[in-house]
Amino acid sequence: MFWKKKSKSKSSLVSAPIRATSLPTINEPSPVQTRKKMDTMHGFLVPTYTLHDFDDGEECKVVRMIFQLSGVPFEFKHVHRDDYILEDYPFYALPALEMNERKYGSVLSICRHLAWRYSLSGKTAYDDAQVDDIAEKVFEVRMRIKNWIDHIEHAADHACDEECTEGTAARLLTETLFPCLERVLKAAPSSWLVGHTMTWADLLVACLVNPIIYHRPKLLQDFPLLYLHNEKVAHHDDLVGFLYHVRTRKFQDK
């Protein structure tokens, strides 16, 4: 006799529990993490700036010019010479730039960073290196003759020393720096120091040369290209009010 194999009923199949299959989990960031990431990206793309300097703001003028040319808003925090803590600033020096609540020191470093952000650097690696080279030399000379600049500008609280009367500052300019800058301008492909567009080196040079043209114009009589360069920067539509007006002289422009 053949026995019929007993099969499972449909009801038993339905009632059998279905085992859940575990799927790999995806670690999605929490809303807080996502917001922090967006804040970080926004902070990089649209940083907030606070510029710290003494009331006259003379040393940070080139930084303010970069902001002005780039149309970038910033807050200027006046630091009173008799009421501030030097240790609050990087390298115990002013001016300092506070970017997204972090402070950065050194005029050259600040300018270099802002110029990189806002297209005032050299357009090629070689041009950018040349911009840095010019800026370093000009700033070095400015620091050496700073007291003389304050002297001819009749700066408040200025204390004269031998540098103000012996003519060493003028000789440094007319025998060393100005001839170098004149040669750079003569070799440049445009009336700017490097390349075909304005860079932050042009602004730094203009900040040094402009008060000298205003107070000691004869020092520029043998450097027509440098004079015309300063005139071009001083009369730039976006920089009105930063520099002294430069009288037009009959030099042949490039």
Secondary structure, DSSP 8 states (H G I E B T S, - for coil): ---------HHHHHHS--------------HHHHHHHHHHHHHHHS--EEEEEETT--TTHHHHHHHHHHT---EEEEE-TTS--GGGSGGG-S-EEEETTEEEE-HHHHHHHHHHHTT-S-SSHHHHHHHHHHHHHHHHHHHHTHHHHHHHTT-TT----GGGTSSHHHHHIIIIIHHHHHHHHHHSSSSSSSTTS--HHHHHHHHHHHHHHHH-GGGGTT-HHHHHHHHHHHT-GGGTTTS-----------
